[in-house]
Amino acid sequence: MKKLKVFLGSFRTKVTIAMVVSLVLTVGLSNLLIYKFSLDTQLDQLRERLKIIAQTSTLMIDTDLLLQIPLQRSGINVPAYKAISEKLRRVKEVNPSIKYIYTMTKTGKAGMLQFIVDPNPVFEGRRRRGGSPSAYPGDRYDGSRFPEMLKGFQAPSADKKIMLDEWGVTLSGYAPLRDKSGRVVAMLGVDMAAEDVYLAQIEVHRRAILVLLMGVLLSVALGLLISKRITDRIERLVEGTRHIALDNLEYKVDIRGNDEISELATSFNRMATNLSASRQKLRDYFYRAVQSLVRILEAKDAYTRGHSDRVAEYAGKIGQAMGFSQEKIELLNKAAQLHDIGKLVIHESILNKETPLTEEEWKVIKEHPVIGEEVLKPVLVDEELLNMVRSHHERYDGKGYPDKIKGDSINIFAQIISVADAYDAMVSRRAYREALNKEAAIVELKTNSGTQFNTQVVKAFLKVLEEQR
């Protein structure tokens, strides 16, 4: 149910449904109009023909003779009935499409009519002996169901729609019968077989449904195709926003074209580029500001002046020797520049103390990696760089600080900074000892390789030092 809700709520589904509905409505409406126009044209032509036949046929009927027929069953035997019946048969012979022809008159009850002459062949269910008429003179018929029939007593008229009943498929026309004074005394009705028109209606209707179904299928296909083209491009933009949200400002959306979506993609890429440039400017500004703080820190301790620059240089060369990318080496260099920023909060008396540090003073010193991370965290989103600052005093054997992690659990760049930092500290003069020569420092690195330091990092650094010689 949830998947269905998501599917129905997606932009692609909505676009497809909208296109299907619009195309179906367009195709359906056009087919309906064509269908209606075709049927109306055929019916109008048939109705006009029926009115003409009915009106022309009245000219052959002697109304005075018609009125002489008694409106009772025995009326079929009078000469007047036979004479009128014969004339009606002649009309049918001249017009083979006529199925039934008859005359009727009104009764005293509104809408109720009665037959005068009906010489038509008997129909199923009302068959009589000797080929007698399908209706006797005086037989009643409810004409209230057919308004056009009642209008036939006033002027020529015809049914507005094809009738399908026990008489078959017919369309009827009517015309008034007048006496010599012009008074309407009866009505002549003509029923024409309309199977062809009826079948044509069914065929047109069938084709309309077929075209409508084809229109639905076509609209679904077009809807899916067009909506997919649109939504695929929008999904690329959405994917781009996800990368931006994950701080990947180098990601570019590849949408080509000259429409609004491609222009939006171009603007998106331009925005990402500008954001990346702005972030880089802010970072550069921040690094310069922090480097100034590092300079202030090193100014507090004359013995460590230039220490951060040298550690950054060593770390960069180690990273290069270990085959890291230029981007990673630049990140390593920046972290090395900032690795001791946490010492800003440590008093000079501890930093420059010439005698061994007390336990409490060592505790303060060991807090500087965590303090450095806390100082940088509000303005740096790069977790890896923060990790380097925090972990540059961790030992490979797990005896370092602040988290006592070991081995490959320590960030590899933090391990590189650790080696570079230790080497520079050994070859630099400190308040509490003289500097070691390079050979002695290298011996210390080798001695502590695998315990304090990562063996691979030490090997890479020794290779760097050998090349410098």
N, C-alpha and C positions, 0 to 999 in steps of 0.2 A: 504493500500500500504506500509505503514511504517512497519507494523507487518510482511508482506511478505518479505520485505527487510531484516529485522532483522533475520527472520527464515532462509532465504537463505544464510545469512552471518554467521550463527552460525557454530561452529566447528563440531557439531553433524551432521548437514545437509550436510556439505562438505564431511565429512568422509563417510556418507551413500551414497551420490551421487557417490563419487569416487569408493566405493566398488561395487555399482550397475553397474556402467559403466564398471569397470574392469571384473566383473563376467559375465556380459552380453556379452562383447566382447569375453571373453574366451569361454563361452558356445556357442555363436553364431558362432564363427570361427571354433570351433571343429565340430559343427553340419554341418556347411557349407562344411567343408572338407570331413566329412563322407558322407554327401549327394552327393557331387560331385563325390567322389570316387565310391560310389554305382552305380550311374547312368552311369558314364563313363565305369565301368566294364560291366554293362548290355549292353550298347550300343556297346561297342567294340566287345563283343561276338556276338551280332546280326549282326553287320556290317561284321565281318569275315564270318559268316554263309552265308550272302547274296552274298558276293563276290564269295564264293565257289560254291553256287547254280548257279549264273549267269555264271561263267566261265565253270562249268560242262555242263550247258544247251547249251552252244554254240557248244558243240561237236555233238549235235543232229541236228544242222541246216546245211543244204547244201547251202552254200553261192551262188553257181552257180545257184541253183534253186531259191533262194531268189531274185537274181538280175533279174530273168525273169519276176517278177511281175511288171506290169505297175503301175506307181505312179499316179493313178487316181481312181475314185470311181468304175469304172468297173473292176478294178483289183481284186476285191473280187471274181470274177466269174471264174478266170483262175485256172487250176489245180494246178499250183505252189503255189498259195495263200492257197488253201484248204489243200495241203500237209504240208506246213509249219505250218498252223494254227492247224492242227491235232497234230503235234509233240509238239507244245507249250502247247496244252491242256493236253497231256500225262505228261509233266513236272509238271503241276499244280496238276494232280492226284497223282503223286508220292510225291509231297510236298504240303500237304493241307494248310499249313500256307501261301502259296503264294496267294495273292489277285488278282494281275494283272501281266501279262507277255506280252511283246511286243518287236518288233524290230523297229529301227529307223535309218535313215541315214541323212547326212548333206545336206544342201541346199547351194546355192551360197552366201547366206547372213550369216555373222558371227553370231553365236549363235542361228540361226534359224534352227530347225530340222523338219523332216517330217516322218510320220508313213509309214511303209511298211506293216507289219502284226500286227493287234491288235485284237485277238480273245476273248477279255474279255467281260463279261456281261455288258450290258449298265448300266450307272449310271444315277441317277435322273437328269432330266433336259436335257438329251441328248438321251432319249429313241427313238429307231427307230423300224419300223415295221419288223416283221419276224425274230426277234432276230439277227439283223445285228450287226456288230462290233461297239464298242464305238468310233472307229476312222477309217476312210477309208484310203486306201493307198493314200499318197500324202497330207493328212491333215497336216497342219503346227502346230508347237508347239514351243513356245519360251523357249529354253533351257538355255538362258543367266542368268536366275534367279537361276539355279542350277549348280554351278561349277563342282560338282562331276559327274553330268550326262555327261558333256562335256569331263571330264577326262576319262569316260568310253570308249571313242573312242581310247584311248591310252593303257590303262591297266585296270584290274579289280578295281573297286572303289565302294564306298557306301556313302550315305548321312551321314553327320556328326551329324545331329539332326533329330528327329522325325517330320514329316510334318502333319499338321492338316489343311486339305482343303476340297474341294468338293468331293474328292475321299475317304475321311475318314482319319483315323489315320494310316499312313503308314511310312515305312522306305524302301528306294529303294537301290538296288544294280545294278551295270552295268558291262558289259564285252564286249570287242571288238569282232566283227565278221570279220574274215579274209578270203580272197580267197585263192586259191591254191598257189599263189605266195607269200602269207604272207602279202599282202596289206590289210589294214583295209578298209572295204567297208561299214560296218554298225555297229550297237551297239545293244546288247540285254539288255533289262531292266526288272528287277524283283521288284515288289512292294509287300512287306510283311506286313500283318496286324500287327500293333504294339499297339493294344489297351491295352494288358496286361502290356507291358512296360510303356506305357503312364500313365495308372492307377497307376502303381507302383511308377512312378515319382511323381504323385500327392499325393499318400499316404505318400511317404517319405518326400515330401515337407510339407505335413500337420503335420506329426510327428515332423519334424524339427521345425516348428513354435510352436507346442505344447510344445516341450522340451525347446524352447527358452523362451516361456512365463513362464513356470515353473521355468526356470533358473532366470528370472527377479524377480518373486515372492520370490524365495528362496534367491536371492542376496539382495533383499530389506529387507527381514526378518533378514538375517544375518547381513546386514549393520546396521540396526536399533539396533539389539542386541549388536553387538560389539561396535558400536559407542556410544551407551548408557552406556555400561560398562566403556568405556574410558572417555567419557565426564562427567559421574557422578563423577568419581574420580577427574577429573580436576576441576569440580565445587566445590568439597570439598576443594581443594587447593585454589581456588578463594575465597571461603567463609572464609578460614583461613586468607588470605591476608586482607580481609575486617576487620576481628577482630583485626589484627595487626595494621591496619590503624586507628582503633578506640581505640588503646592503650590497647587492651585486650591481653597482652602478655602471659596470662595463658592458652589461647585457644590452643587446640591440634587437629590436623587433624588425623582422624582415617581411615587409608588406609592400609590394610594388603596385603601381597603378597611378591613376590621376583622379581618383574619386576622393570623397571626404574621409573614408577610413584610412587610405594610404597617407593622406595629409595629416591625419591624427597620429599615425605611426611615426611620420617624420618629426612631428612636434614632440612626440613622446621620446624619441631617440635624442632629439636636441635637448630636451629637458634633462634626460639622464646624463648626457655629456656635461651640461652646465652644472648639474648637481655634483658630478664627480670632480669637475674642476674646482667648484666652490669648496667641496670637502677637502680636496688636496691643498687648497690655499689655506684653509683653516688649520689643517694638520701641520703644514709647513710653518704657519705662524705659531702654532702651539709648540712645535719642536724647537723653534728658535727661542721661544719664551722659556721653555724648560731648560734648553742648553744654557741660557743665561743664568738660570738658577743653579745649574751644575757648575758653571764657572764660579758663582758665588760660593757654592759648597767647597770647591777645590781651593778657593782663596782662603777659606777658613783653615785649610790644612796645607801648608806649603809643601809638605812631603808628597802629596797626591796630585799636585798640579799637572794637568794634562793626562791624568789616569784614564778618564772616560774616553778621550779621543784615541788613546793607544789601544784600549780594550776593543773599541769599535773597529779599529783598523785590523787588529789580530783576528777578531771574530769574522770579519768580512772575508779575509784571506782563507780562514779555515773552511768557511761555507763554500767558497769557490773551489777549494781543493776537494771538497766532498761532493761536488757536482750539483749543488743547489742552483735554482734559477736565479736570475738577476733580481727579480721581484722579491724573492725570499731573502736574498742577501741584503737588499736595501732595508727590509723589515728587520733583519738581524742587526744591521748596523745601527738603526734607530734605537732598538731595544738596548743595545750595548751602551749607547750614549746616555740612556736614562736609567741604567740598572741600579745606580747608587743614589737615586733621587730621594729615597727615604731617609738618607742620612742628614737631610736638611734640618730635621727636628732634633737631631742629637747634638748635645752641647759640645763646644770646642774642647772643653777640659777632658772629655772622654776620647774624642777623635785624636787629640794631640798628646795624650798621656804617654810619658816616657817609661813608666813602670808597668808591670803586668796588670791587666784589668781585673777588678774584683768580679765575683759571681754576679752581683747586681748589675755591674757595668756591662758584662758580657750579655746579660739578658736584654739590656737596652739595645746593644749593637745588633743582636739577632732579630730584633723587631723591624729593622729597616727594610727588608724585602716586602713585608706585609704593608708597612706604611707607604712604601713606594707604589705598590699596587693601588692602595686606597687613594693616593694623591692623583694618580693618572686615570682611575676608573671613571670619574664624572665626565672627562673630556675625550676618552678613548673608547671606541666600541670594538676595537680589535682584541678579541679574547686571547689570541695567540701571543700578541705582544705583552699583554698584561701577565700572561703565564710565564713568559721569559723573565720579566722583572721579579716576579714572586719566587721563582724556583732557581735562580742563578746560584744559590748557596746550598742546593740539595746535593747530596753525595750519591755516587753510583751504588754504594753498598747500603744506602738507606740511613746513614748516620748524620745526614745534613739537617738543615732547617729551612723553612719553618714547619714543613709537613712531614718530614722524614720519609718521603717516597723514594723508591730506588729503581735501578735498572732502566728499562725502556719506558717505564711509567713517567719518567721525567721528560719534559719537553726537550727534544734534541737540540734546539737552539739555545735553551737555557744551559744545557750541558756544554755547548760550545763557548758560551759567555763565561761559564764557570772556569774552563781551562784558560781562556784568554785573561780573565781577571786574576787568577792565581799566578800565572806566569808574570804578568806586569807587576803584581804586588811583590813577588820574590826579587825581581831585578830592580826594584825601586827602593830608595832609602826611606826608612820610616823612623818615626820619633823614638821607637823602642829597639831598633836594630839597624845595622848597615845593610846595604843592598848586596844580594848574591850576584856572582857573575853568571853569565848565560849558561856555561857548562854545568854549574851547580844546579841552576834552575831546571835545566833539561833532565838532570839526574833525578830531581825531585818529581818531575812529571812522570818519568818512567817508573819510579818507585811506587807512586800512588795510582798508576794506571790499572784499572780493573777494580780498585777499591774506592778511592775518592773520585776518580775521573773515568769517563767512557774511553775504552781502549782505542776505538776507531777514531774518536776525536783527537786523542793524543797523537796517534800515528799521523793524522792529517796535519796537525800543527807542527810536529817534528819535521815533516816534509817541507812545510812552508819555511821553517827556520833554516833548514839545510840549504834551500834555494837562496835565501837571503845572504848566506855566507859566500 
